[in-house]
Amino acid sequence: MMRAGIFLAAAMVVGTAAAAESWDMPTPYGDSTFHTQNIRQFAEEVQAATNGAISITVHSAGALLPHGEIKNAVRSRQVPIGEFFLSNISNEDLAYGLDSQPFVATSYDDARKLWAIQEPVITELLAQQNLVPLFSVAWPPQGLYTNGEIKTVADLNGLRFRAYNAALEEFAALAGAAPVQVEAADIPQAFTSGQVQAMITSPSTGVSSTAWDFVTHYTPINAWVPKNIVVINKDVFDGLDEATRTALLAAADAAETRGWEMSIAEATAKTEELAQNGITVYEPSAELTAGLQELGAKMLEAWNANASEEAKQILATYLSE
């Protein structure tokens, strides 16, 4: 998102006469997660850039609202602003979940290219729900956590597999595993209780959930690079004066740029931290990679059969560039 100006300059044009607004902002992830840290800095910068006209209180780790309720809570103006995992709403339109399709975008460069194409469509779709996207930040590429090394896709057969969206449910089922919906905050308990035995997630989530307490192996299969998104209620946004909107958007631009940089740094640092805490980090075998890519191809075929024209156009443009 390239918007005119920077938030420091915008702060100079926001008057102090505007009535101060206090916004509650629900987020699904804990305070140790870089997404939350980035959002807290965004909140501080918004308050500074608007000379206190907007004060954002961040409620992390689902403390205010469960993850699955955040989007609709912003839509209904129960809260003015919130963060959620973008592909969680792919049941509404598959355009939202293209970043979670296995082996479509597997690097940060690919993810940036996909988001540049995806963003205008997502903006239009969210506008239909009275929502305005402010910024989106990628997670590190997703890796596979298990007890013991996984050498082929067949080794996943029968495992209870943590899922966090529809694409991962489908992926697990195609691999012969049993998908189980588990939020990030509940991962340790889910493994400890035997509810799940394996998962695909970022090294960031692996560290924040202390994965070394319940799994022994991690392989960076780089399956996909999914994103979180921060949205604001359109009525709230439209109700801001022009200078305040400019300051808010400039702070959002800064948060998106900073967030991607944080994500890139996280990918290396958190993978190293997994190893330092006793997890065996290994490169996937050629056979495992080939098997996973075959599953991804099957999923993309099914995706194409059910995707909206807008979603198909995103993929076509992405693959042609």
Buried (B, 14 or more C-beta within 10 A) or exposed (E): BEBEEBBBEBBEBBEEEBEEBEBBBBBBBBEEBBBBBBBBBBBBBBBBBBBBBBBBEBBBBBEBBEBBBBBBBBBEEBBBBBBBBBBBBBEBBBBBBBBBBBBBBBEBEBBEBBBEBBBEBBEEBBEEBBBBBBBBBBBBBBBBBBEEBBEEBEBBEEBBBBBBBBBBBBBBBBBBBBBBBBBBBBBBEBBEEEBBBBBBBBBBBBBBBEBBEBBBBBBBBBBBBBBBBBBBBBEBBEEBBEBBBBBBBBBBBBBBBBBBEBBEEBBEBBBEBBBEEEBEBBEBBEEBBEBBBEBBEBBBEEBEEEBBEBBBBBBEBBEEE
